[in-house]
């Protein structure tokens, strides 16, 4: 009888001890998790403003680069004339000649632009019709209505826009500008950057590793 009571008491003691240890372990676990989350929140509250500032600086830098290329290389009388002539014909042979002229004129510029993280130089006719993709010259004539909201915006309001946007294949930080001959709207041009370009600029601001 005494032996049975001993084992019975020992069994209860073991159960109670196990429960106590489990509660203690749970308390320690949740305490550590709370402290860790609190430290993480505090850290993020400190670095997030810096991150946002760095991101804005990098994005402004890339947008400024696109504007310089637009002003110096795209918004030229000879380029504008090609786009104007393209709006005046539906003849495929004539459009092919104009496309070839535009490609020849700006291919050296495009190669140079890629050194400054530009991934896409893309011209569109009015109503968001692709005219010439420098990264894919053989693909043209497709409508981007419903695909590229930035193009539709510039077509509607005739004013530049910068935004991050998905495309048919690539996403990117896109800068879209209207093209005019006098007061006549003759199309749009996109100068865009991948996140790799953004990453490269950010790496020069601080030593943080940025992933997208």
N, C-alpha and C positions, 0 to 999 in steps of 0.2 A: 504493500500500500504506500509506504513511504517512498519507495522507488518510483512508483507510478506518478506520485505527486511531484517528485523531483523532475522527472522527464516532462511532465505536463507544464510545470513552472518554467522549465528551461525552454520549452517550445514557445510559450507565451513571451518569454523574455527575448527570444530570437526574433519573433514576429514584430514585437514592439521596437526592438533595436533596428530591424530592417526598415520599418516605417519611418523611424526617426532619422536614420541615415539618408533615406530617399528624400524626405522633406528637406533635410539639410543640403543635400546635393542640388535639389531643385532651387532652393533659396540662393545658393551660391551661383548656380547657372544663370538664373534670371537677374541676379545682382550684377554679374559680369556683363551680361547682354545689355542691361540698362546703361551701365557705365560706358560700355563700348559705343552704343548708339548715341548716348549723350555727347561723348567725345567726337564722334563722327559729325553729329549735327553742329556742334560748336566749330569744328574745323571747316565744314562746308559754309557756315555763315560767315567765316572769315575770308575764305578763298573765292566764293562765288562772285562777289562784286569785282574782284580782280580778274576772274575768268571772263565775266561779261564785258569788262573794259577791254581786255586783250582781244576778245572776239570782235568787238566793234571796231577797234583799231585795225585789225587784220582785214576785215571786210571793207572798211573805208579805203584802205590802201589798194586792195584789188579793184575796187570800183573806180578809184582814181586812175589806175593803170588803164582800165578799159576806156575811160573817157579820153585819155590822152591818145590812145590808138584810134579811137573814133574821130577825134578832132583832126589829127594829123594825117591819117591814112585812109579813112573811110569817107569822111565828109569833104571829098574833093570833087571838083567839077567833072573830071573824067569818069570817076566811079558813079557819081550821080547820073551822068548822061547814060551810062550803060543800064542802070536801073530804070531810068525813064523810058529808054527805047524798049526795054523788056515789057513795060506795062502797055506799050502801044501795039503789040503784035501777039498773035496766037500761033504764028508760024513756027513749027518745031525746029526747022532748020535755022531760022533766024535766032531763035532763043538759044540754040546750041552754040552758035557763033558768039553771041553776047556772053554766054556762060563761060566759054573758053577765054574770051578776052578778060573777063573779070578774074578768072583763076590765074591767068598769066600775070596780070598786073599785081595781084596781092599775095601770090604764093611766097615770094621772098619775105614779105611782111609777116605772113602767118608763121613761117619758120622762125622768124625772129621773135614774134610774140610768144611762142611756146617757151622761150627761155624765161619769160616772165609769168609762167604758170597758166597762160591762156590755153584752154583745151579745144574750145570750139569758136570758130568764126563762121557764122551762118547768115546768109542773106535770104530774105523772104520778100515775095511780091505782096501787094495789098491783099487783104483778106486771108493772111496767114498761109500763103502758098509757098512752099519751100522752093527757092531758086538755086542756091548753091551752098552746099555744106563743104567747107574746106577739109574737114576730116573724113568726108565720104562724098567725093565729087560726083560719083556715078548715081547717087540717090537724089532725085529731085522731082518736083511736080506734085508731091503729096500735100494734102491739106492738113494743117496742124490745128484746125478749129476743134475745140473740145479736148485737145491734148495739151496745149500750151496757153495757159491763161495770160501769161505776160504778153504774148504776141497779140492776143485779142484786146488786151488793155491798151497797148500802144496804137493798135489800129483804130480803136474807138476814140481815144483821148489825144492822140498825136503828141504824146509826151514821154520821155524816157522812164524806164522803171527798172529797179534792181530787186531781185528776190531769189530765194532758194526754191528750186522747182524741179519736179520730175519731168522726164521727157519720154519718148518712145523707148529709148534704150538707156540713156545716161540721165543721172540727176546732176545738178550743178548750181553754183552761184551765178545766176544769169543777169546780164545787163543788156537790156534791149533798147535800141534807139530808133527813132523815126528818121526817114530819109526824105528830103524834099528837094524838088527842083523849083525854085521860086516859092510859090505858095501851093504847088501841086505835090501831094503826098504820093511818093513812088515806091514805098516799101519800108522794110525794117531790116535792122541788122542786129544780130546777137553776138556778144563777146562774153564768153562764160569760162568759169574756172571750176575745176573739180575740188574736192576736199583736200586732195594732196597739195594743191596750191595754198589753200588756207593753212594747212598743217605746216608747210614750209615757212610761211610768214610768222605763224605763231611760235615756231621753234626759235626764231630770232628775237622774239620778245622775252621769253623766259625758257626755263629748262623743263617745263612740264611736258609729259607725253600726252598728246591728244589723239583720241580714237573717235571714229564716226560710225 
